Structure formats: structure tokens, C-alpha cells
Amino acid sequence: MKRPHWPSRLPIDPYIVLLIGTVGLAALLPARGTAAHVASGASTAAIAFLFFLYGARLSTREALDGLKHWRLHVTVLACTFVVFPLLGLAARGLVPAVLTQPLYQGLLFLTLVPSTIQSSIAFTSIARGNVPAAICAGSFSSLVGIVLTPLLAAVLLGNRGGGFSAHSLVTIVLQLLVPFAAGQVLRPWIGRFVARHRKVLGLVDRGAILLVVYTAFSEGMVRGIWHQVSPARLGALLGVEAVLLAVMLALTWYGTRALGFGRADRVAIQFAGSKKSLASGLPMASVLFGAQASLAVLPLMLFHQMQLMVCAVIAKRRSHDPEARQEATPVEVGYARD
């Protein structure tokens, strides 16, 4: 019997360690009073800067060129913004026996977040799939998610998500959409600078996400909301997320075969359609959930690391498929930014 082929090293993302450390810092030294106001203002500015960078990085021309493979992109978008949310709504039956209402809200929000870009490309490359399709699919998902995720949150979470209102909508437009649009408009002039300094700017936007996490979890500590979570509930949440990921991985692989996609396209759809972006989800949760953001992002943080570990194993096994004839192009990836 042939032994399973495991990757030599699972991608235990160092950035996840930093995120956990940031949560620990917020638990021990939460920002209070004036410090909380300063941290909140800095977090707001950081979120705006993050989405400005997203706009500056996204190549509109590449995205338009990718429309030629529209069936694949529609399939990925359907998995991300239709199938995932439907599964999230189905999980409502687990409240309160398995999940608390706040944890369920975070789980439902997780299902509304756009797909990843960098890790989808990396795993597609390792598995010898359609890398250009993965690039376009991830970019489309991120672009659509900037608008669609808040709208879906308004419909599916409503006031339960932290008070979605006309004021929240204005905040989303000013804090997310306007900076993103500004980045797109200025891309012809700053695109090369952003590309040349992508490593430095990558550190900047990761630092911005850490600030967002610290602010959200500090506010949660001050308000005492962490007393609502027990180790048993966290274990139950992990189990639910494992089932959610397994269902999406199965649907994106076997379902796309039924739709007539070739192997290379199925690989791209599986990795782009089964994952959720931590980098996009954290800032959005901060805007949408306010004081409840710390619990809202917990399911996303756990799911993020789970998807990396599981997809690393799958990608390595896919690379040994007999029909995998296309050689993958190595891709430099920063996992945590997804």
C-alpha cells in the first residue's frame, strides 16, 4: 500500500503567532481611556491605508483580461458568496446547543468574506493547476467582496452584527471603498513604486492588521465579552469549521468535475473557492461589528490557519496526480496577508 505523501513542513504561519501574541497583549494590557481613543483613531487610519494599498496593487487590466475565463470565475464567486453563506445560515441550527449566538455571528461573517489571493496562487502552483486563473479568481473575489461582503452582512446579520445602519454604510464607503478607489485611480502613478517596495509595504499592512486586532480585542476585554467563551465552545467552533472546510473542499473538487472543468481549472477553483481572506475580513469586521469585533473575528482567525494547513497537504498530494503534466511556476507568497 502506498503511504500518504505529506509535505515536509506544514505552513504554521508565523504571522498567526504574532496575531495570537497581539490578542495576548490586549488581554494583559488592553487600551483604556485616552489610549483607547488613540488606538481607535490609529486603527481607523490603518484600515483606510490597507484598502488604499489593495486598490493600488490590483491590476485592472489583468482583471479585465481574466474575464475571458468567465465560467471559472463565476464558479469561484458562487462558492465564495453563495454556497459559503448558505452553509453559514444552515449552521444557525447549532445555536445554542453547540455555538453561542456571538460565535455563530462570527462564523456567519466568516462565510461572507472574500477569498484569498496569495495562498490560492501558491497552492494552485504547488498542485500544478491553472495559476493565471487563480490570480484572476482571487483578485475578482477581493474586488467584489469590498462591496458584497458589507451588503451581505447588512442583510444576513442586520442589527445583530453590531448595529448595521445608514451610519455604518457611510463608514464603510468612507473607510473602505473611497481609499480603494483612490488606490485604483492613482495606480498608474504609484503602481511601480508599490511593486518595487512590496516587501516593505507588506510589513506595513501586516502591522496595520495587528493594530486592528489589538484595538478590537482591547475593547472586547474592557467590555468583558470574553467571559462569554469557554474552552468547550472553542472546541465546538473548531469542529464546526473543520466540517465547513471539508464540505467546501469536496464541493469545489467533485462539483467542478460534474460541471465539466479540466483538472487544472478544478485545482484553481478548489483553492480559490474554499478559502477566506484574513486580511480583508479583519478590517471589515472592525468596521461592521464595533465592540463585538473581537468575537466576530475569532472564527475567521481559526479558519485561516486551518485552511492553510489542510490545503498544504492537499496541494502536495495533487502535485503527484498522474494527470498533472503542467509544471507549476514558483510563486512568492505571504500567507498571512490573505
C-alpha positions as CSV (number, residue, x, y, z in Angstrom):
1,M,0.0,0.0,0.0
2,K,1.3,3.4,-1.0
3,R,1.9,5.6,2.1
4,P,0.4,9.1,2.2
5,H,2.6,11.8,0.9
6,W,2.8,14.6,3.5
7,P,4.6,17.9,3.0
8,S,7.9,18.2,4.7
9,R,6.6,21.3,6.6
10,L,3.1,22.4,7.3
11,P,2.6,26.2,6.9
12,I,2.3,27.2,10.6
13,D,2.1,30.8,9.7
14,P,4.5,32.9,11.8
15,Y,2.1,35.8,11.4
16,I,-0.6,33.7,13.2
17,V,1.8,33.6,16.1
18,L,2.0,37.4,16.1
19,L,-1.7,37.6,15.9
20,I,-2.1,35.3,18.9
21,G,0.6,37.4,20.7
22,T,-1.4,40.6,19.9
23,V,-4.5,39.0,21.4
24,G,-2.5,38.1,24.5
25,L,-1.2,41.6,24.8
26,A,-4.7,43.0,24.5
27,A,-5.8,40.6,27.3
28,L,-2.9,41.6,29.6
29,L,-2.7,45.3,28.7
30,P,-5.9,46.5,27.0
31,A,-6.1,50.0,25.8
32,R,-8.2,52.1,28.1
33,G,-9.4,55.8,28.3
34,T,-7.2,58.1,26.2
35,A,-5.1,55.2,25.0
36,A,-8.2,53.5,23.6
37,H,-9.2,56.7,21.7
38,V,-5.7,57.0,20.2
39,A,-5.7,53.3,19.3
40,S,-9.1,53.5,17.7
41,G,-8.1,56.5,15.6
42,A,-4.9,54.8,14.5
43,S,-6.9,51.7,13.7
44,T,-9.3,53.7,11.5
45,A,-6.4,55.2,9.6
46,A,-4.7,51.8,9.3
47,I,-7.8,50.3,7.8
48,A,-8.2,53.1,5.2
49,F,-4.5,52.7,4.3
50,L,-4.9,48.9,3.9
51,F,-7.6,49.3,1.4
52,F,-5.7,52.1,-0.4
53,L,-2.9,49.6,-0.9
54,Y,-5.3,46.9,-2.1
55,G,-6.5,49.3,-4.7
56,A,-3.0,50.3,-5.7
57,R,-1.9,46.7,-6.1
58,L,-4.9,45.3,-8.1
59,S,-4.2,45.5,-11.8
60,T,-7.4,46.5,-13.6
61,R,-6.0,45.3,-16.9
62,E,-5.2,41.8,-15.6
63,A,-8.6,41.6,-14.1
64,L,-10.4,42.5,-17.4
65,D,-8.2,40.1,-19.3
66,G,-9.2,37.3,-16.9
67,L,-12.9,37.8,-17.8
68,K,-12.2,35.5,-20.8
69,H,-12.4,32.6,-18.4
70,W,-15.7,33.7,-17.0
71,R,-17.2,30.3,-16.2
72,L,-14.4,29.6,-13.8
73,H,-14.6,33.0,-12.1
74,V,-18.4,32.8,-11.8
75,T,-18.0,29.4,-10.1
76,V,-15.5,30.7,-7.6
77,L,-17.7,33.7,-6.8
78,A,-20.7,31.4,-6.4
79,C,-18.7,29.3,-4.0
80,T,-17.5,32.3,-2.0
81,F,-20.6,34.4,-1.9
82,V,-23.5,31.9,-2.3
83,V,-22.6,28.4,-1.1
84,F,-20.5,29.5,1.8
85,P,-23.2,31.9,3.2
86,L,-25.9,29.2,2.7
87,L,-23.8,26.8,4.8
88,G,-23.4,29.6,7.3
89,L,-27.1,30.1,7.5
90,A,-27.6,26.3,7.9
91,A,-25.3,26.4,11.0
92,R,-27.9,28.6,12.7
93,G,-29.4,25.3,13.9
94,L,-26.3,24.8,16.1
95,V,-27.3,27.7,18.4
96,P,-27.4,27.5,21.4
97,A,-26.6,23.8,21.8
98,V,-23.2,23.9,20.1
99,L,-22.4,27.6,19.4
100,T,-23.2,30.7,21.3
101,Q,-25.0,33.5,19.4
102,P,-21.9,35.7,19.2
103,L,-19.7,32.9,17.9
104,Y,-22.4,32.0,15.4
105,Q,-22.4,35.6,14.2
106,G,-18.6,35.4,13.7
107,L,-19.0,32.1,11.9
108,L,-21.7,33.6,9.6
109,F,-19.5,36.6,9.0
110,L,-16.6,34.3,8.1
111,T,-18.7,32.8,5.3
112,L,-19.3,36.3,3.8
113,V,-15.6,37.2,3.5
114,P,-13.9,37.2,0.1
115,S,-11.4,34.6,-1.0
116,T,-7.6,34.8,-0.7
117,I,-5.2,35.8,-3.3
118,Q,-1.6,34.9,-2.3
119,S,-2.3,31.5,-0.8
120,S,-4.7,30.5,-3.5
121,I,-2.0,31.2,-6.1
122,A,0.7,29.3,-4.1
123,F,-1.4,26.2,-3.5
124,T,-2.6,26.1,-7.1
125,S,1.1,26.4,-8.2
126,I,2.2,23.6,-6.0
127,A,-0.7,21.4,-7.2
128,R,0.2,22.2,-10.9
129,G,-3.1,23.9,-11.6
130,N,-4.2,26.9,-13.6
131,V,-2.1,29.6,-11.9
132,P,-3.3,32.6,-14.1
133,A,-6.9,31.6,-13.3
134,A,-6.2,31.5,-9.6
135,I,-4.6,35.0,-9.8
136,C,-7.7,36.4,-11.5
137,A,-10.2,34.5,-9.4
138,G,-8.6,35.8,-6.2
139,S,-8.5,39.3,-7.5
140,F,-12.1,39.2,-8.6
141,S,-13.2,37.8,-5.3
142,S,-11.4,40.6,-3.3
143,L,-12.7,43.3,-5.6
144,V,-16.4,42.1,-5.4
145,G,-16.1,41.4,-1.7
146,I,-15.3,45.0,-0.8
147,V,-18.9,45.8,-1.9
148,L,-20.7,42.5,-1.5
149,T,-19.4,41.5,2.0
150,P,-20.8,44.5,3.8
151,L,-24.1,44.3,1.9
152,L,-24.5,40.6,2.7
153,A,-23.7,41.4,6.4
154,A,-26.4,44.0,6.3
155,V,-28.9,41.5,5.0
156,L,-27.9,38.4,7.0
157,L,-26.7,39.9,10.2
158,G,-28.6,43.1,10.4
159,N,-28.6,44.8,13.8
160,R,-27.3,41.6,15.3
161,G,-23.9,42.2,13.7
162,G,-23.2,45.3,15.7
163,G,-25.7,47.8,14.6
164,F,-25.6,48.0,10.8
165,S,-27.3,51.2,9.8
166,A,-27.1,54.2,7.5
167,H,-24.2,55.4,9.6
168,S,-22.4,52.1,9.2
169,L,-22.9,52.2,5.4
170,V,-21.4,55.7,5.2
171,T,-18.5,54.5,7.4
172,I,-17.9,51.5,5.0
173,V,-17.9,53.8,2.0
174,L,-15.5,56.3,3.5
175,Q,-13.2,53.9,5.2
176,L,-13.1,51.0,2.7
177,L,-14.5,52.0,-0.8
178,V,-13.1,55.5,-1.1
179,P,-9.5,54.5,-0.2
180,F,-9.7,51.5,-2.5
181,A,-11.0,53.7,-5.4
182,A,-8.2,56.2,-4.7
183,G,-5.6,53.5,-4.9
184,Q,-7.1,52.4,-8.3
185,V,-7.1,55.9,-9.6
186,L,-3.5,56.6,-8.5
187,R,-2.2,53.2,-9.6
188,P,-0.8,54.4,-13.0
189,W,1.5,56.8,-11.0
190,I,2.2,54.7,-7.8
191,G,1.8,51.2,-9.1
192,R,5.5,50.7,-9.9
193,F,6.5,52.2,-6.5
194,V,4.2,49.8,-4.8
195,A,5.6,46.8,-6.8
196,R,9.2,47.8,-6.1
197,H,8.6,48.2,-2.3
198,R,6.1,45.4,-1.9
199,K,8.1,43.7,0.9
200,V,8.3,46.9,3.0
201,L,4.7,47.8,2.3
202,G,3.7,44.2,3.1
203,L,5.2,44.7,6.6
204,V,3.3,47.9,6.9
205,D,0.0,46.4,6.1
206,R,0.6,43.4,8.3
207,G,1.4,45.8,11.1
208,A,-1.8,47.7,10.4
209,I,-3.8,44.4,10.8
210,L,-2.1,43.8,14.1
211,L,-3.1,47.2,15.3
212,V,-6.7,46.5,14.2
213,V,-6.6,43.2,16.1
214,Y,-5.2,44.9,19.2
215,T,-7.8,47.6,19.2
216,A,-10.7,45.2,18.7
217,F,-9.6,42.7,21.4
218,S,-8.8,45.5,23.8
219,E,-12.3,46.8,23.5
220,G,-13.6,43.3,24.0
221,M,-11.6,42.9,27.2
222,V,-12.7,46.2,28.6
223,R,-16.3,45.3,28.0
224,G,-15.9,41.8,29.4
225,I,-17.2,39.9,26.4
226,W,-14.6,37.2,26.6
227,H,-16.3,35.7,29.6
228,Q,-18.9,34.5,27.1
229,V,-16.4,32.0,25.6
230,S,-15.5,28.7,27.2
231,P,-12.9,26.1,26.1
232,A,-15.7,23.7,25.2
233,R,-17.3,26.3,23.0
234,L,-14.0,27.0,21.3
235,G,-13.5,23.3,20.7
236,A,-17.0,23.1,19.2
237,L,-16.3,26.0,17.0
238,L,-13.2,24.3,15.6
239,G,-15.2,21.2,14.9
240,V,-17.8,23.1,13.0
241,E,-15.2,25.0,11.0
242,A,-13.5,21.7,10.1
243,V,-16.8,20.3,8.7
244,L,-17.3,23.6,6.9
245,L,-13.9,23.4,5.2
246,A,-14.3,19.7,4.4
247,V,-17.7,20.4,2.7
248,M,-16.3,23.2,0.6
249,L,-13.2,21.3,-0.4
250,A,-15.4,18.4,-1.5
251,L,-17.9,20.6,-3.4
252,T,-15.2,22.6,-5.2
253,W,-13.4,19.4,-6.3
254,Y,-16.2,16.9,-7.2
255,G,-18.8,19.5,-8.1
256,T,-16.5,21.2,-10.7
257,R,-15.8,17.8,-12.3
258,A,-19.6,17.4,-12.7
259,L,-19.6,20.9,-14.4
260,G,-17.0,19.7,-16.9
261,F,-13.9,21.6,-15.8
262,G,-10.5,20.2,-16.6
263,R,-8.1,19.2,-13.8
264,A,-6.0,22.4,-13.9
265,D,-9.1,24.6,-13.6
266,R,-10.6,22.3,-10.9
267,V,-7.4,22.8,-8.8
268,A,-7.7,26.6,-9.2
269,I,-11.4,26.6,-8.2
270,Q,-10.8,24.3,-5.2
271,F,-8.1,26.5,-3.7
272,A,-9.7,29.9,-4.6
273,G,-13.3,28.8,-3.8
274,S,-12.7,27.1,-0.4
275,K,-10.7,29.7,1.5
276,K,-11.4,33.0,3.2
277,S,-9.2,36.1,3.5
278,L,-8.0,37.2,6.9
279,A,-6.5,40.4,5.5
280,S,-9.9,41.6,4.1
281,G,-12.0,40.1,6.9
282,L,-10.3,41.7,9.9
283,P,-10.7,45.4,8.8
284,M,-14.3,44.8,7.6
285,A,-15.2,43.2,10.9
286,S,-13.7,46.1,12.8
287,V,-16.0,48.5,10.9
288,L,-19.1,46.3,10.9
289,F,-19.1,44.9,14.5
290,G,-17.6,47.6,16.6
291,A,-17.3,46.5,20.2
292,Q,-18.2,42.9,19.2
293,A,-15.3,42.7,16.7
294,S,-13.1,40.6,18.8
295,L,-15.5,37.7,19.0
296,A,-16.5,38.2,15.3
297,V,-13.0,37.7,14.0
298,L,-12.1,34.7,16.2
299,P,-13.8,32.2,13.8
300,L,-12.0,33.8,10.9
301,M,-8.6,33.6,12.6
302,L,-9.1,30.0,13.4
303,F,-10.4,29.1,10.0
304,H,-7.5,30.9,8.3
305,Q,-4.9,28.7,10.0
306,M,-6.9,25.6,9.4
307,Q,-7.3,26.2,5.7
308,L,-3.6,26.8,5.3
309,M,-2.6,23.5,7.0
310,V,-5.2,21.4,5.2
311,C,-4.7,22.9,1.8
312,A,-0.9,22.5,2.1
313,V,-1.4,18.7,2.4
314,I,-3.9,18.6,-0.4
315,A,-1.8,20.7,-2.7
316,K,1.2,18.5,-2.1
317,R,-0.8,15.4,-2.9
318,R,-2.3,17.0,-6.0
319,S,1.2,17.6,-7.4
320,H,1.6,13.9,-7.6
321,D,-1.5,13.2,-9.6
322,P,-0.8,11.2,-12.7
323,E,-2.6,13.7,-14.9
324,A,-0.6,16.7,-13.5
325,R,1.5,17.3,-16.6
326,Q,1.8,21.1,-16.4
327,E,4.8,22.3,-14.4
328,A,4.0,25.0,-11.8
329,T,5.7,28.3,-11.7
330,P,7.1,29.1,-8.2
331,V,5.2,31.9,-6.6
332,E,6.4,34.1,-3.7
333,V,3.6,34.3,-1.2
334,G,3.0,36.0,2.1
335,Y,0.3,33.7,3.7
336,A,-0.7,36.0,6.5
337,R,-1.9,38.8,4.2
338,D,-4.7,36.6,3.0
